[in-house]
Amino acid sequence: MKPAVFLDRDGTLIELVHHLTDPKKVKLMPRAAQALRALSQVGYACVLVTNQSVIARGLLTIPELEQVHVELARQLDREGAALDGIYFCPELPQGRDQTVIEHPERKPGPGMLLRAARELALDIGSSWMVGDSISDVLAGRNAGCRATMLVHTGYGSESLRHPEHFDYHAPDLWAAAQLIRELSTSGPGDNQDQQIARRRKT
């Protein structure tokens, strides 16, 4: 089993487009491919977990979503990077509270992360969740990830107002990858894990 970095898509790995339906609008965040390469180099699987209510809304079919992800993979491959898995939840949100689990697979529910862990033989307890929203980071906590990272891109600047929901934050995915690498290469350490536990309790 290996650790993973679970990644949100819109606003984290690619630029935020509201209800993205057109592959032509897929654009990687600056240095996002470099971030994936850096994480892979220290032994992390990079797994995309994304809420895609556009399907339930009738704006996009599953084959059309696959074409969006084909374009994402093409752009990553062009820069020598790749994802180890892509998971999506098509369920429609019932409310606006990002802390409430409405469906086990829809973030902040842990379902996509837990399914990826089963199917890809991942060690959830040594893994990270990186995203730009409260629902992203709480999905990581609810799944039992070692730690969560909020990026400032996408909706991140708004989500920063709720520090009780995440363990670390970084300007973008590249900076997040550097911090994860730093903590990983220095070893988990009891002090680091105890600090994370304290933050979650306060």
C-alpha positions as CSV (number, residue, x, y, z in Angstrom):
1,M,0.0,0.0,0.0
2,K,1.2,3.5,-0.8
3,P,0.1,6.9,0.3
4,A,-1.9,9.3,-1.9
5,V,-2.5,12.9,-2.4
6,F,-6.2,13.2,-3.2
7,L,-6.8,16.3,-5.4
8,D,-9.8,18.4,-6.1
9,R,-10.2,19.4,-9.8
10,D,-11.8,22.8,-10.3
11,G,-9.9,25.6,-8.7
12,T,-7.1,23.3,-7.5
13,L,-5.7,21.3,-10.4
14,I,-7.3,23.3,-13.2
15,E,-8.6,26.8,-13.4
16,L,-12.1,27.3,-11.9
17,V,-14.9,27.4,-14.6
18,H,-18.4,27.3,-13.2
19,H,-20.1,24.1,-14.3
20,L,-17.3,23.1,-16.7
21,T,-18.7,21.3,-19.8
22,D,-16.3,22.2,-22.6
23,P,-12.9,20.4,-22.9
24,K,-11.6,23.5,-24.6
25,K,-12.0,25.4,-21.3
26,V,-9.7,23.0,-19.4
27,K,-6.6,24.9,-18.4
28,L,-4.0,23.6,-15.8
29,M,-3.2,25.8,-12.9
30,P,0.4,27.2,-13.2
31,R,3.0,24.6,-12.2
32,A,0.2,22.0,-11.5
33,A,1.9,19.4,-13.6
34,Q,5.2,20.1,-11.8
35,A,3.4,19.6,-8.5
36,L,2.1,16.1,-9.6
37,R,5.6,15.2,-10.7
38,A,7.1,16.3,-7.4
39,L,4.6,14.3,-5.4
40,S,5.1,11.2,-7.5
41,Q,8.9,11.4,-7.0
42,V,8.4,11.0,-3.2
43,G,6.1,8.0,-3.6
44,Y,2.6,9.5,-3.6
45,A,-0.2,8.4,-5.9
46,C,-2.1,11.4,-7.3
47,V,-5.8,10.8,-7.4
48,L,-8.5,13.2,-8.6
49,V,-11.7,13.3,-6.6
50,T,-14.3,15.7,-7.9
51,N,-18.0,16.5,-7.3
52,Q,-19.7,16.7,-10.7
53,S,-23.3,17.8,-10.2
54,V,-23.3,18.9,-13.9
55,I,-24.3,15.3,-14.7
56,A,-27.4,15.4,-12.4
57,R,-28.2,18.8,-13.7
58,G,-28.4,17.5,-17.2
59,L,-25.6,19.8,-18.4
60,L,-23.1,17.0,-19.2
61,T,-23.2,13.2,-19.8
62,I,-20.7,10.8,-18.4
63,P,-19.1,10.2,-21.8
64,E,-18.8,14.0,-22.2
65,L,-17.2,14.2,-18.7
66,E,-14.7,11.6,-19.8
67,Q,-13.8,13.8,-22.8
68,V,-13.1,16.7,-20.3
69,H,-10.8,14.3,-18.4
70,V,-9.1,13.1,-21.6
71,E,-8.2,16.7,-22.3
72,L,-6.9,17.1,-18.7
73,A,-4.8,14.0,-19.1
74,R,-3.5,15.2,-22.5
75,Q,-2.3,18.5,-20.9
76,L,-0.7,16.7,-18.0
77,D,1.0,14.2,-20.3
78,R,2.4,17.1,-22.4
79,E,4.3,18.2,-19.3
80,G,5.4,14.8,-18.2
81,A,2.8,14.2,-15.4
82,A,-0.2,11.9,-14.9
83,L,-3.0,11.1,-12.5
84,D,-3.1,7.6,-10.9
85,G,-6.9,7.7,-10.8
86,I,-10.0,9.8,-11.4
87,Y,-13.1,9.5,-9.3
88,F,-16.3,11.7,-9.6
89,C,-19.6,12.0,-7.9
90,P,-22.6,13.0,-10.1
91,E,-25.0,13.7,-7.2
92,L,-26.8,17.0,-6.9
93,P,-26.3,19.0,-3.7
94,Q,-29.4,19.4,-1.6
95,G,-28.3,22.4,0.5
96,R,-25.5,24.9,0.7
97,D,-23.7,23.8,3.9
98,Q,-20.4,22.4,2.8
99,T,-19.9,20.6,6.2
100,V,-22.9,18.4,5.8
101,I,-22.6,14.9,4.2
102,E,-25.6,14.6,2.0
103,H,-24.4,11.6,0.1
104,P,-21.5,9.2,1.0
105,E,-19.7,9.8,-2.3
106,R,-20.2,13.6,-2.6
107,K,-17.6,15.6,-0.8
108,P,-17.5,16.3,2.2
109,G,-18.5,12.6,2.2
110,P,-15.5,10.3,2.2
111,G,-16.8,7.8,-0.3
112,M,-14.7,8.6,-3.3
113,L,-11.5,8.6,-1.3
114,L,-12.4,5.3,0.4
115,R,-13.3,3.7,-2.9
116,A,-10.0,4.8,-4.4
117,A,-8.1,3.5,-1.4
118,R,-9.8,0.1,-1.9
119,E,-9.3,-0.1,-5.6
120,L,-5.8,1.3,-5.8
121,A,-4.4,-0.2,-2.6
122,L,-3.8,3.2,-0.9
123,D,-2.9,3.9,2.7
124,I,-5.5,6.5,3.7
125,G,-3.9,7.1,7.1
126,S,-0.7,8.3,5.3
127,S,-2.5,10.3,2.7
128,W,-3.4,14.0,2.1
129,M,-6.4,15.8,0.7
130,V,-5.8,19.0,-1.2
131,G,-8.5,21.3,-2.4
132,D,-9.9,24.8,-2.5
133,S,-13.2,24.4,-0.5
134,I,-14.3,23.3,2.9
135,S,-16.1,20.3,1.4
136,D,-12.7,19.2,-0.1
137,V,-10.7,19.3,3.1
138,L,-13.5,17.8,5.2
139,A,-13.7,14.9,2.8
140,G,-10.1,14.2,3.7
141,R,-10.8,14.4,7.4
142,N,-13.9,12.2,7.1
143,A,-11.9,9.6,5.2
144,G,-9.2,9.5,7.9
145,C,-6.4,11.1,5.9
146,R,-3.3,12.1,7.8
147,A,-3.7,15.8,6.9
148,T,-5.5,18.2,4.7
149,M,-4.3,21.2,2.7
150,L,-6.4,24.2,1.5
151,V,-5.1,26.1,-1.5
152,H,-5.8,29.7,-2.0
153,T,-6.8,29.4,-5.6
154,G,-10.4,28.8,-6.8
155,Y,-12.7,29.3,-3.8
156,G,-9.7,29.1,-1.4
157,S,-9.6,32.7,-0.4
158,E,-13.2,32.4,0.9
159,S,-12.6,29.1,2.6
160,L,-9.6,30.5,4.5
161,R,-12.1,32.1,6.8
162,H,-12.7,28.7,8.4
163,P,-9.3,27.5,9.6
164,E,-10.9,25.0,12.0
165,H,-11.7,22.8,9.0
166,F,-8.2,22.3,7.5
167,D,-4.7,21.5,8.8
168,Y,-2.4,23.5,6.4
169,H,-2.9,26.0,3.6
170,A,-0.7,27.0,0.7
171,P,-1.0,29.6,-2.1
172,D,-1.4,27.0,-4.9
173,L,-1.0,23.3,-5.7
174,W,2.7,23.7,-6.4
175,A,3.3,25.3,-3.0
176,A,1.1,22.6,-1.4
177,A,3.2,19.9,-3.1
178,Q,6.4,21.4,-1.8
179,L,5.1,21.5,1.8
180,I,3.9,17.9,1.5
181,R,7.3,16.8,0.2
182,E,9.1,18.6,3.0
183,L,7.0,17.0,5.7
184,S,7.3,13.6,4.0
185,T,11.0,13.5,3.4
186,S,11.6,14.6,7.0
187,G,9.4,11.7,8.2
188,P,6.0,11.9,9.8
189,G,7.3,12.3,13.4
190,D,5.1,12.2,16.5
191,N,5.4,16.0,17.0
192,Q,3.9,16.7,13.5
193,D,1.1,14.3,14.0
194,Q,0.4,15.6,17.5
195,Q,0.3,19.2,16.1
196,I,-2.3,18.1,13.5
197,A,-4.4,16.4,16.2
198,R,-4.3,19.5,18.3
199,R,-5.4,21.7,15.5
200,R,-8.3,19.5,14.8
201,K,-9.5,19.6,18.4
202,T,-9.3,23.4,18.7
